[in-house]
């Protein structure tokens, strides 16, 4: 049996017409453009080993170096980047043409003198092929949604690393101050014991100083744990483990600037930069396209065309035909209504998100202004005032006008002011990072605005200072 080759060339071309790329390198570049962050723009399929952090950790770790290292090593971010391949794969799948169906029959005659007869039929789903463009439009909008959401995840990581770096730096600085304060408590305790032994101090006053010292020891222990916990939080974000956890931080938290520049911090800027609104707009487009696709599928007849050839033993017969499924009963009205309801709900959420974003910007501005005012108050007024009190107390102590316990109390109050100053600096830089993230396209909430109970504790002892010179 021979078959005319003119029937075979459409079959050879159809797979070429439906092929699509599943590479998502362009999606990684799009995430880089949206987030303006140094995310990897290429992830090899076989890549398993982690990047060596030794070069980045050789020098003291700055906040920006920490962010760059997290973008290289954070596995949660890399997982989100790889998930872009899911949306890219569905886009490639949506644009493919349906596979042709080939059917053939062979018939034997009861009359042995008759030759073998055969039929060959090639069918192709024409309606599905026509709808491939619309399905690809839906998948393309869904891919844009995924790109915007992954870009937002990238900004989340950048803020989280900055927040964790500021917290780790503040905890190390506060621990050093607390240890110096503990030395002051120890000196007061030892002095109280000596004076009590000489009969110049009551047992009550000695007990007050001893209790203050023991309480300060507990506070220092809490701060040591806080330091370890905050370092571990940074370890997780940077993807560090093993020998790579012995890094050091670069310097102390800098003071807040003298003035804030908030002239360009507007609601319009936040709305235009928002990656969440961008993702929701892309999702709205996808839903709108899905409504249109469902409506078109409901009213379009399902047409399958075919080409067939028959060999009856003496000659060949070549012809064509079509099978049409009429949309009489199932017009996909329910599916279309469901997609329409999803679109309406998504539109309501889009407007709600815009309202929430405006409020988030005002919150971020208020937190930054408050943290800046408090940080400047400690830098410019409270800490210098406590230093003056310490100097004047020392002068009066040298002049035998005050006792040793008043001197030690002044030192502890100075150290308390330094502890509070460090905490307000952390709050300021965390609030500044939150506002920057929001203006870059991602509101990150008020996680850095509140302090934990362990961060607000004072090293000063309760009760009166005892003893005289």
C-alpha positions as CSV (number, residue, x, y, z in Angstrom):
1,X,0.0,0.0,0.0
2,X,1.4,3.4,-1.0
3,X,0.5,6.7,0.6
4,X,0.7,10.1,-1.1
5,X,3.5,12.1,0.5
6,X,1.4,15.3,0.0
7,X,-0.7,14.1,2.9
8,X,2.3,13.8,5.2
9,X,3.9,17.3,5.1
10,X,1.2,19.1,7.3
11,X,1.9,16.4,10.0
12,X,5.6,17.3,9.9
13,X,5.0,21.1,10.2
14,X,2.5,21.0,13.1
15,X,4.9,20.2,15.9
16,X,7.1,23.1,14.7
17,X,4.2,25.5,14.8
18,X,3.3,24.5,18.4
19,X,6.7,24.5,20.0
20,X,7.6,27.0,22.8
21,X,10.5,27.7,25.0
22,X,10.5,26.8,28.7
23,X,13.6,28.8,29.6
24,X,12.9,31.4,32.2
25,X,16.1,33.5,32.0
26,X,14.0,36.4,30.7
27,X,11.7,36.1,33.8
28,X,14.8,36.3,36.1
29,X,15.9,39.5,34.3
30,X,12.4,40.9,34.6
31,X,12.5,40.3,38.4
32,X,15.8,42.1,38.5
33,X,14.3,45.0,36.6
34,X,11.2,45.2,38.9
35,X,13.1,44.8,42.2
36,X,16.3,46.6,41.2
37,X,18.1,44.0,43.4
38,X,21.1,41.9,42.4
39,X,19.2,38.7,42.1
40,X,20.7,35.8,40.0
41,X,19.7,36.2,36.4
42,X,20.5,32.6,35.6
43,X,20.0,29.4,37.6
44,X,21.5,26.3,36.1
45,X,19.3,23.2,36.2
46,X,22.0,21.1,37.8
47,X,23.1,23.8,40.3
48,X,23.1,22.3,43.8
49,X,26.3,23.5,45.5
50,X,26.1,26.8,47.4
51,X,28.2,29.8,46.6
52,X,31.3,30.0,48.8
53,X,30.8,32.9,51.3
54,X,34.4,33.0,52.5
55,X,35.3,36.0,50.3
56,X,32.3,38.0,51.5
57,X,32.9,37.1,55.1
58,X,36.6,37.8,55.1
59,X,36.0,41.5,56.0
60,X,33.6,42.8,58.6
61,X,30.0,42.4,57.3
62,X,28.3,45.6,56.3
63,X,24.5,45.9,55.9
64,X,24.7,46.1,52.1
65,X,27.2,43.2,51.9
66,X,24.8,41.2,53.9
67,X,22.0,41.9,51.5
68,X,24.1,41.0,48.5
69,X,25.1,37.7,50.2
70,X,21.5,36.9,51.0
71,X,20.6,37.3,47.3
72,X,23.3,34.8,46.4
73,X,22.6,32.1,49.1
74,X,19.1,32.4,50.4
75,X,17.4,29.1,49.4
76,X,13.9,30.4,49.9
77,X,14.5,33.2,47.4
78,X,16.1,30.8,45.0
79,X,13.1,28.5,45.3
80,X,10.8,31.5,44.5
81,X,12.9,32.3,41.4
82,X,12.8,28.7,40.2
83,X,9.0,28.7,40.6
84,X,8.9,31.2,37.8
85,X,9.6,28.2,35.6
86,X,6.2,26.9,36.5
87,X,4.4,29.9,35.0
88,X,6.8,29.9,32.1
89,X,6.1,26.2,31.5
90,X,2.3,26.8,31.5
91,X,2.7,29.6,29.0
92,X,4.7,27.3,26.7
93,X,2.0,24.7,27.1
94,X,-0.9,27.1,26.5
95,X,0.6,28.2,23.1
96,X,1.0,24.7,21.7
97,X,-1.3,23.3,19.0
98,X,-3.3,20.1,19.5
99,X,-1.7,16.9,18.4
100,X,-3.1,15.5,15.2
101,X,-4.9,12.1,15.4
102,X,-4.0,9.4,12.9
103,X,-6.3,6.5,12.3
104,X,-5.7,3.6,9.9
105,X,-7.6,0.4,9.1
106,X,-6.6,-2.7,7.2
107,X,-9.2,-5.0,5.7
108,X,-8.8,-8.5,4.4
109,X,-11.3,-9.8,1.8
110,X,-12.8,-13.2,2.1
111,X,-11.9,-13.6,-1.5
112,X,-8.3,-14.5,-1.4
113,X,-7.9,-13.2,-4.9
114,X,-8.7,-9.7,-3.7
115,X,-5.8,-7.4,-2.5
116,X,-5.6,-6.1,1.0
117,X,-7.6,-2.8,1.5
118,X,-6.6,0.1,3.8
119,X,-7.9,3.4,5.1
120,X,-5.7,6.3,6.5
121,X,-7.3,9.3,8.2
122,X,-5.7,12.4,9.8
123,X,-7.7,14.5,12.2
124,X,-6.8,17.9,13.6
125,X,-8.7,20.0,16.3
126,X,-9.2,23.3,14.4
127,X,-11.2,25.1,17.2
128,X,-8.6,24.2,19.8
129,X,-5.8,25.5,17.5
130,X,-7.7,28.8,17.0
131,X,-8.1,29.2,20.8
132,X,-4.4,28.6,21.5
133,X,-3.7,32.3,21.1
134,X,-6.3,33.2,23.7
135,X,-5.0,30.6,26.1
136,X,-1.5,31.9,25.6
137,X,-2.7,35.4,26.4
138,X,-4.2,34.2,29.7
139,X,-0.9,32.3,30.6
140,X,1.2,35.4,29.7
141,X,-0.8,37.6,32.1
142,X,-0.4,34.9,34.8
143,X,3.3,34.9,34.2
144,X,3.4,38.7,34.6
145,X,1.6,38.2,37.9
146,X,4.2,35.6,39.1
147,X,7.0,37.9,38.1
148,X,5.7,40.8,40.1
149,X,5.0,38.6,43.2
150,X,8.6,37.1,43.1
151,X,10.0,40.6,42.7
152,X,8.0,41.5,45.9
153,X,9.5,38.5,47.6
154,X,12.9,39.8,46.7
155,X,12.3,43.1,48.3
156,X,10.9,41.3,51.4
157,X,14.3,39.5,51.7
158,X,16.3,42.7,51.3
159,X,14.3,44.4,54.1
160,X,14.4,41.4,56.3
161,X,18.2,41.2,56.0
162,X,18.6,44.9,56.8
163,X,16.3,44.6,59.8
164,X,18.2,41.6,61.1
165,X,21.6,43.3,60.5
166,X,20.5,46.4,62.5
167,X,19.1,44.2,65.2
168,X,22.3,42.1,65.4
169,X,24.5,45.3,65.5
170,X,22.3,46.8,68.2
171,X,22.4,43.7,70.3
172,X,26.2,43.5,70.2
173,X,26.5,47.2,71.1
174,X,24.0,46.9,73.9
175,X,25.7,43.8,75.3
176,X,29.0,45.7,75.6
177,X,27.3,48.6,77.3
178,X,25.5,46.2,79.7
179,X,28.7,44.5,80.6
180,X,30.2,47.9,81.5
181,X,27.2,48.6,83.6
182,X,27.5,45.3,85.3
183,X,31.1,46.3,86.3
184,X,29.6,49.4,87.9
185,X,27.1,47.2,89.8
186,X,29.9,44.9,90.9
187,X,31.9,47.9,92.2
188,X,28.9,49.1,94.1
189,X,28.4,45.7,95.6
190,X,32.0,45.3,96.6
191,X,32.1,48.8,98.1
192,X,28.9,48.1,100.1
193,X,30.4,44.9,101.5
194,X,33.6,46.7,102.5
195,X,31.6,49.5,104.2
196,X,29.4,47.1,105.9
197,X,32.3,45.1,107.2
198,X,33.8,48.3,108.6
199,X,30.5,49.1,110.3
200,X,29.8,52.2,108.1
201,X,26.8,50.7,106.1
202,X,23.7,49.0,107.2
203,X,22.8,45.4,106.3
204,X,19.8,46.7,104.4
205,X,21.9,49.0,102.1
206,X,24.4,46.2,101.5
207,X,21.5,43.9,100.5
208,X,20.1,46.5,98.1
209,X,23.5,46.7,96.3
210,X,23.9,43.0,96.2
211,X,20.3,42.5,94.8
212,X,21.0,45.2,92.2
213,X,24.1,43.4,91.0
214,X,22.4,40.0,90.8
215,X,19.5,41.6,88.8
216,X,22.0,43.2,86.4
217,X,23.7,39.8,85.9
218,X,20.3,38.4,84.8
219,X,19.8,41.3,82.4
220,X,23.3,40.7,80.9
221,X,22.5,37.0,80.4
222,X,19.3,38.0,78.6
223,X,21.2,40.3,76.3
224,X,23.7,37.6,75.6
225,X,20.9,35.3,74.5
226,X,19.4,38.1,72.5
227,X,22.7,38.6,70.7
228,X,22.9,34.9,69.8
229,X,19.3,34.8,68.6
230,X,19.7,37.8,66.4
231,X,22.9,36.4,64.9
232,X,21.0,33.2,64.2
233,X,18.2,35.1,62.5
234,X,20.8,36.7,60.2
235,X,22.4,33.3,59.6
236,X,19.1,31.9,58.3
237,X,18.6,34.8,56.0
238,X,22.1,34.6,54.6
239,X,22.1,30.8,54.3
240,X,25.2,30.5,56.5
241,X,26.1,27.4,58.5
242,X,29.1,25.6,59.9
243,X,32.4,27.5,59.8
244,X,30.7,30.4,58.0
245,X,29.0,31.6,61.2
246,X,32.0,33.2,62.8
247,X,31.7,36.6,61.0
248,X,31.9,40.0,62.6
249,X,29.9,43.1,62.0
250,X,31.3,46.3,60.6
251,X,31.1,49.0,63.2
252,X,28.3,50.3,65.3
253,X,24.9,51.7,64.3
254,X,25.5,55.2,62.9
255,X,23.5,58.1,64.4
256,X,20.4,59.3,62.7
257,X,20.9,62.2,60.3
258,X,20.1,65.7,61.5
259,X,17.2,66.2,59.2
260,X,14.7,64.0,57.3
261,X,14.1,64.4,53.5
262,X,10.5,63.4,53.0
263,X,9.5,65.8,50.3
264,X,9.3,63.1,47.6
265,X,7.6,60.5,49.8
266,X,4.1,60.8,48.3
267,X,1.2,58.4,48.0
268,X,1.4,58.7,44.2
269,X,5.0,57.5,44.2
270,X,4.1,54.6,46.4
271,X,1.1,53.6,44.2
272,X,3.2,53.7,41.0
273,X,6.0,51.7,42.5
274,X,3.8,49.0,44.2
275,X,4.6,45.5,43.0
276,X,1.5,44.2,44.7
277,X,-0.7,46.5,42.7
278,X,1.3,45.5,39.6
279,X,0.7,41.8,40.3
280,X,-3.0,42.4,40.9
281,X,-3.3,44.3,37.6
282,X,-1.7,41.4,35.8
283,X,-4.1,39.1,37.6
284,X,-7.0,41.2,36.6
285,X,-5.9,41.0,33.0
286,X,-5.5,37.2,33.3
287,X,-9.0,36.9,34.7
288,X,-10.5,39.2,32.0
289,X,-8.8,37.1,29.3
290,X,-10.1,34.0,31.0
291,X,-13.6,35.3,30.9
292,X,-13.3,36.1,27.2
293,X,-11.8,32.7,26.5
294,X,-14.6,30.9,28.4
295,X,-17.2,32.9,26.6
296,X,-15.6,32.2,23.2
297,X,-15.3,28.5,24.0
298,X,-19.0,28.5,24.9
299,X,-20.2,29.9,21.6
300,X,-17.7,28.5,19.2
301,X,-18.5,25.1,17.6
302,X,-15.8,22.5,18.2
303,X,-14.6,21.8,14.7
304,X,-12.3,18.9,13.9
305,X,-11.1,18.7,10.3
306,X,-9.8,15.5,8.7
307,X,-8.0,14.3,5.6
308,X,-8.4,10.6,4.7
309,X,-7.2,8.3,2.0
310,X,-8.6,4.9,1.1
311,X,-7.1,2.1,-1.0
312,X,-9.7,-0.4,-2.2
313,X,-7.3,-2.7,-4.0
314,X,-7.5,-1.2,-7.4
315,X,-7.3,2.6,-6.8
316,X,-6.8,5.3,-4.2
317,X,-9.5,7.6,-2.9
318,X,-8.5,10.9,-1.3
319,X,-10.9,13.3,0.5
320,X,-11.6,15.5,3.5
321,X,-14.2,16.2,6.1
322,X,-15.1,17.8,9.3
323,X,-16.8,17.0,12.6
324,X,-18.7,19.8,14.3
325,X,-19.9,19.8,17.9
326,X,-22.7,22.4,18.2
327,X,-22.8,24.5,21.4
328,X,-26.5,23.9,22.0
329,X,-26.6,22.7,25.7
330,X,-23.2,23.4,27.2
331,X,-22.3,27.0,26.4
332,X,-20.0,27.3,29.5
333,X,-22.2,29.9,31.1
334,X,-21.5,28.7,34.6
335,X,-17.7,28.8,34.1
336,X,-17.9,32.2,32.5
337,X,-20.0,33.5,35.4
338,X,-17.5,32.0,37.9
339,X,-14.6,33.7,36.1
340,X,-16.6,37.0,36.0
341,X,-17.2,36.8,39.8
342,X,-13.5,36.2,40.3
343,X,-12.7,39.3,38.3
344,X,-15.1,41.4,40.2
345,X,-13.7,40.2,43.5
346,X,-10.2,40.8,42.3
347,X,-11.1,44.3,41.3
348,X,-12.5,45.1,44.7
349,X,-9.3,43.7,46.3
350,X,-7.3,45.9,44.0
351,X,-9.0,49.1,45.2
352,X,-8.7,47.9,48.8
353,X,-5.0,47.3,48.4
354,X,-4.6,50.8,47.0
355,X,-6.3,52.2,50.1
356,X,-4.2,50.0,52.4
357,X,-1.0,51.1,50.6
358,X,-1.8,54.7,51.1
359,X,-2.3,54.0,54.8
360,X,0.9,52.0,55.0
361,X,2.8,54.9,53.6
362,X,1.4,57.3,56.2
363,X,2.3,54.7,58.9
364,X,5.8,54.3,57.6
365,X,6.3,58.1,57.5
366,X,5.0,58.5,61.0
367,X,7.2,55.7,62.4
368,X,10.2,57.2,60.7
369,X,9.5,60.7,62.0
370,X,8.9,59.4,65.5
371,X,12.1,57.2,65.5
372,X,14.1,60.1,64.0
373,X,12.9,62.5,66.7
374,X,13.7,60.0,69.5
375,X,17.1,59.1,68.1
376,X,18.0,62.8,67.7
377,X,16.8,63.5,71.2
378,X,19.1,60.8,72.7
379,X,22.0,61.8,70.5
380,X,21.8,65.6,70.9
381,X,20.2,66.0,74.4
382,X,19.8,63.0,76.7
383,X,23.1,61.2,76.2
384,X,25.2,64.5,76.4
385,X,23.1,65.5,79.5
386,X,23.9,62.2,81.2
387,X,27.6,62.7,80.4
388,X,27.5,66.1,82.0
389,X,25.8,64.7,85.1
390,X,28.5,62.0,85.3
391,X,31.3,64.7,85.0
392,X,29.7,66.9,87.7
393,X,29.1,64.0,90.0
394,X,32.7,62.9,89.7
395,X,33.8,66.5,90.5
396,X,31.6,66.5,93.6
397,X,32.8,63.1,94.6
398,X,36.4,64.3,94.4
399,X,35.4,67.2,96.5
400,X,33.9,64.8,99.0
401,X,30.4,66.3,98.5
402,X,28.8,63.0,97.3
403,X,29.3,59.4,98.2
404,X,30.6,56.5,96.0
405,X,27.1,55.1,95.5
406,X,25.9,58.4,94.0
407,X,28.9,58.3,91.6
408,X,28.1,54.7,90.6
409,X,24.4,55.5,90.2
410,X,25.3,58.4,87.8
411,X,27.5,56.0,85.8
412,X,24.7,53.4,85.6
413,X,22.2,56.1,84.4
414,X,24.7,57.2,81.8
415,X,25.0,53.6,80.6
416,X,21.2,53.2,80.6
417,X,21.0,56.3,78.4
418,X,23.5,54.7,76.0
419,X,21.5,51.5,75.9
420,X,18.3,53.5,75.0
421,X,20.2,55.5,72.4
422,X,21.4,52.3,70.7
423,X,17.8,51.0,70.6
424,X,16.4,54.2,69.2
425,X,19.1,54.1,66.5
426,X,18.0,50.6,65.6
427,X,14.4,51.7,65.4
428,X,15.3,54.6,63.2
429,X,17.4,52.6,60.6
430,X,14.8,49.8,60.6
431,X,12.0,52.4,59.9
432,X,14.1,54.0,57.2
433,X,14.6,50.5,55.6
434,X,10.9,49.9,55.8
435,X,10.0,53.2,54.0
436,X,12.7,52.5,51.3
437,X,11.2,49.1,50.7
438,X,7.7,50.5,50.4
439,X,8.8,53.1,47.9
440,X,10.6,50.4,46.0
441,X,7.3,48.6,45.7
442,X,6.8,46.4,48.8
443,X,5.2,47.4,52.1
444,X,6.8,45.4,54.9
445,X,4.6,46.4,57.8
446,X,5.6,47.6,61.3
447,X,7.8,44.7,62.4
448,X,10.6,47.1,63.2
449,X,8.5,49.7,65.0
450,X,8.0,47.8,68.3
451,X,10.7,46.6,70.6
452,X,10.7,43.5,72.6
453,X,10.6,43.5,76.4
454,X,14.2,42.4,76.6
455,X,15.3,45.3,74.5
456,X,13.6,48.0,76.6
457,X,14.9,46.8,80.0
458,X,17.0,49.2,82.1
459,X,20.2,48.3,83.9
460,X,19.4,50.7,86.8
461,X,18.4,49.1,90.1
462,X,15.2,50.0,91.8
463,X,15.4,51.3,95.3
464,X,17.4,54.1,96.9
465,X,21.1,54.6,96.6
466,X,22.7,54.0,100.0
467,X,25.7,55.1,101.9
468,X,27.8,58.2,102.2
469,X,31.3,59.2,101.5
